[in-house]
Amino acid sequence: MGKIIFVLLLLIRTSFFAEETSGLLLSGSLYQDMMVHHYYNDNTNEHRFKYAGNSTLELGFINRDRDFAKIEGDIQISLLTGEYRDLFMLKMGVFSNLIILNNTALLLNLRKLYLQLYTPIADITIGRQIVKFGEGYLFSPIDVFSSVNISDIRFSRSGSDILWLKFPLGDTGGLDLISSVSSDLTNFTPAVKLLGSVLDTDIGIISIYKPVKNELTTGVTLKGNLLLGFHAEFVEHFTKNYASRFFEGMVGLDYSFFDGSLVLLAEYYYNEKIIKTNNLNYLNLSSIDRPFYNRHYLFFQAQWIPDEISTAGVNMILNPLDSSFILTGLYQYSLFQSADLMIYCRYFQNQINGLDFLKAYILEYAARMEVKF
């Protein structure tokens, strides 16, 4: 912990005392989540309420002079209180980034720390980075390098250790060679993506290989605008030495009204091979490499942005076959230039992935106060 504090202080000193054309640019935020979880027991008609808190300091940096290279980092330090603390301590064997000091639960999340070099032939990136490999906002069959946290109000993404080569091909095309980095040479995931554009539509042809599972994934991604904005991913998975296969697909539409004041988004996800949840528990849950387990999912989102200081929105993640969904309503208001207040409420109808061993509160009432610097 002392080493982390030393690094943070060093970054602050470098940022403030560096020349305008050199050194690092420092940015970050401090936010406090205050939540009340509402439990309801159908058998006894009993209502219970529990408090959960999360105080998170996020610190990011990037070098000022980026003509030849870029260095970027982002780290989150979270203090967990109330029910969040109890849940994470229950699962502390699963989370290697959880630190317990004097009965205090701290969660460290290194989201980014990478170096990117610009060469005449290709851009080369090595280190921890958030890689959005697919086109989906929430659903993506090919996002193997970054998973979405559906419990986070902003659907934040995780970082991964990667090596990435980006070769430009003309004005609109390119070739991406990317792989996760691991000490075990059988536990990495290489991928190839060929990019091009036809009739104002971005097209990507992808191939991903997972040596541990001996699984090859091939498919295509699309993104364009034909009256409505659209994006899609269609992939086929080949397993067991190509003797078995299954399909995954995603289609999304988006449109804005009133000069962008109202933005609508919808996505549909189909998974031919579901994940059975009978044998899942806290210990083996982290071994699942995708956030959605069942056959069909729908996502809807509407955002109303009437001015520069306020935003209202509603979204829903729906599993129609199991009649389960997460419905969220939120309102955000800028109190000052760098301070925001967000209030939101989420309703949970059953477990979206059928994980019955997880604690099932039906409502979450929450407020977030965030100060940016």
N, C-alpha and C positions, 0 to 999 in steps of 0.2 A: 504493500500500500504506500509506503514511503517513497518507493521508486516512481510510482505513478504521480504522486504529488510533485516530486522533483521535476519530472518531465513537463507537467502542466505549467509550473512556475517558469521553467526555461523557455517554453513557447511564448508565454506572456511577455517575458523580458525581450525576447527576440523580435516580437511583433511591435512593441511600443518604441524600441530604440533603433530599429532598422531604418535605413534610408527609404524614401518613397518608391524607388525603383528596385529595391532588393529586399531580402528578408521575407518574412511571412505575414500574411493577412490573417488575423484572428477573428473568429466569430463564434457565436454560441447562443445558448438560451438556458434559462432555468424555469422549469414549470412544476407546478404542484397539482396533482390530481387528488381530489377528495370525492370518494364514492361511497354510496350506500347500496348494499346488495339485499334484495328483497326475496326471501325464500317463502315458498308456500307448500304445505303438505296436504295433498288431496284427501288422504285418509282421515286426518284429524282436524282439517280446516284450520291448521295452525299457521300463523304468519310470524316470521322471524326476520330481523334486520341486523346486518353486520356491516361494520365500517372497514374500508380498505383505502390505504393511502400510498402514494408514489411521488417522491420528490426526486426529480431527475435534472442533473446538470449535464448539458451537452456542449462539448467544446470541439470546434473544428478549425483547421488551418489550411492554408494554401499558399504557395510561393507567389510573390508579386511578379517576378520576371518569368514568363512562361513562353518565351520565344523558342526555346529548344527543349524544354522539359517541364513537367508538372509534378509537384509533390503535394499530396493532399491527405489529410487525416481527419477522422471524426470518432470521438469516443464519448460514450454515455456512462455516467455513474448514477445509479438509482438507489435511493434509500426506501426500503419497503416497510410499511407499517400495517397494523391491523390484520385483516384476513389475507392480504397479499403476502405479508411476512410469514404467516402460518402455512400457507399453501406452498410457498417456495422452499421453506425449511422441510416440509414433508417430502418434497421432491429433490432435495439438495444432492442426492446421489446422481441425479440425471444432469444437473446443471453444473458444469465445471467452472463457470464464471461467477458462481455465487460464493460470497465471502461472508462468514459469520464472525463478527468481532464484538465481544462483550454483549452477546445476545442481540446484536444489531445485524440485520440482513442487508448486505450491499450487493448489487448486481452490476457487474462490469460488462459493457458491450462495446467492443472495438468494431465499429461499423466500416471504417475506411482507414487504410494506411498503405499507400501505394506510390510507386514512381512510374511516370509515363514519359518515355523518350520519343521525340519526333525526329524521324530520319527521312531522307528522300524516298526511301522505298516503302516504309511502313511505320506506323505508330506502335510502340512496344510498351506494354503495361505489365508490371509485376507487383504483387502484393494483395492486400485485402481491399476488395472493392465491391460495390453493389452493382451487379450486372443484371440488367433487365433484358434478357435474351429474347423474349417474346414480345408480342404486340398487345396482349391483354392487359386491362387495368387491374382486374382482380383474378380472373381465370387465365391460366396459360399452361398448356400441356408441355411446353418446351422450356419453361423457366427452371432449369435444373441447378442454376448457380445462385439463385436468390429466392427464398420462400417468403410468402406474405403472412404477416401476423394479423389474422382476422379479429383477434381480441383487442387490437389497438384501434382507437377511434380514427386514426389516419391511415390505417392499413400499411404500416411501415414494413420495410423489407430488410432482410438480414444480409450481411456481407459474407463473402467467401474469398479464400486465398486462390488467386488465379494467375495464369500467364496468358496474355492476350496479344495477338498480332493482328493489326488492321491494315490491309493493303487496299489503297484506293484504286478503282477501276473506272476511269472516266469521270464525268461530272456527277453522276447519280449512282454509280455502282461501287461495289467493294467486295472484298473477300476477308472474312473474319476467321481466324484460327484461334481457338480458345480452349483452355483446359484448366480444371481445378488442380491444385498443387497439394501433394500429400507425401509423407515420408514412405508410405507403402506404395510401391509402384503398381500394385494391382488395385489400388483404391483411389483412382483418379477418374475424371470424366472428360475426355476430349470431345470437342464439337467443331463443326465447320458450318459457316453460313455464307452463302453467295447472294449478294444483294444486287438488285437492278430495278429499273422503273419502266413500266409500259402503260401508256394512256393515263398518265397522272396517277398510277397505282404503284406503290412500292411493293416489290415481290422479293421474298427471301426463300431460298432453297436450303434446308438445314439437314444435318446429319449429326447424331449424338450417339456415343458408345459408352456403356457402363460395364467395365471389365468384371466387377464383382458379381453382377447379375448376368453377365454375358448377354446383354440386351442392346440391340441396335434400334435407334429411332430415326426415322426419315420422314420428311414432310415439307410443307410449304406454309409460308406466312404471307398475309396480304394486308395492305393498309392504303386507303384512298378516300376519295370524296366523290360520290355520285348522288347529288341532291342531299343525301345523308352521308355523314362520315361513317366509314365502316372499317373494321379490322377483323381478321380471322386467322386461325391456325388449324391445320389439319395434319395429323401425324399418324403413322403406323409404327407399332412396336413389334420387333421380332425377338423372340426369346427361345431358349432351349435349342440352340444351334439352328435357329430359323424354322423349327418344327411347329412353333406356336406363335400366334400373333394376336394383337388387339389394337383397337382404334381409339384415339382421343381427338376431340374437336372442340373449337370455341368460335363463336361468331358474336361480334359486338357492333352496335350502332350508336351514334351520338349525333346530337343536333343542338344548336343554340338559337334562342329567340331574343328579340328586343335588344339587338346589338350586343349580344353576349351576356345579358343580365340573367337569363334563364338558360341553364345548361342541363340537358337530359342525356343519360347514358344507360344502355341496357346491354347485358351480356348473357349468353347461354353457353353452358359447358356440358359436354357429354363424355362419359368415361365408360368404355365397354367392359373394362375389367375392374370390378369394385374391390375394395379392401374389406375383408371380414374383420369385424371388431370384437369377436368373441374372446380372443386371446390377448387383446391389447390391455396394457396397464401402464402405470407411471414409468416403469423401468424400460419397456420396449417401445414406448410411444415415439421417442426421438428417432427411432430407426426408420420410420415411415418417411419417404422422400417426396410426398405431395400433401398439400393442405386439405384436399377434399377427397373423400373416400367412396362416395356413393355414385349412382348412375347419372343422375340429372341434377343440374343446379342452374338457378337463375339469379341474376343480380340487376337491381334497378337503383338508379341514383338521380336525384334532382337537386340542383343548387340554384338558389336565388341570390344574386349579388346586386342589390339595388344601388349601392354606392361603394366608396373605397374603404369604409370603416365597418361594414357589417355584412354578414353572410348567414343565410339560413339554408338548411338542407335536410333531406331525408333519404335514407337508403335501406335496401332490404336484400339479404342473402336468403334464398329460398331453396329448400330441398323438397320438391313437390310430391315425390312418391312416399316420403316418410312424414309428410305434413309438419315439417320442422322449418323454422326460419328465425332470423335475427333482424329485427326492425329497429332502426335508429333514427332519431330526430335530434338535430343540433342547431344551436345559434351561437355565432361568434361575433364579438364586438371589440373594436380597437379602442381601448380607453385612452391611450396616449400613442405616440409615434412608435414605440417599441414594446408596448404592453397590451396583451390581448386577454379577454375573458371569454371562455367557452362554457356553455352549459349544454348538457345533452342527456338523453334518456334512451335506454335500449331495452327492448322486450325480447325474451327468448322463449320460443315455443319448441320444447323438446331440444335434444342435442343435435346440432346441425350435421354431425358425422356419426351419431349413434353411440357416442362414448358414454355409456351409462355410469362408469365408475367416477366420472368427474362430478364435482359438486354442481348442482343445477339450481342456480337462482333464476327467477323468472323475470326480474326487473333490476335494472341498474340505473340509479340516479347519480349524476356526477357533474362536477364543475372542474374546469382547468384554468388556472391562472398562469400565464406565461409571460416572461420578460426576456426580450432578445437584446443582444449586444454585439 
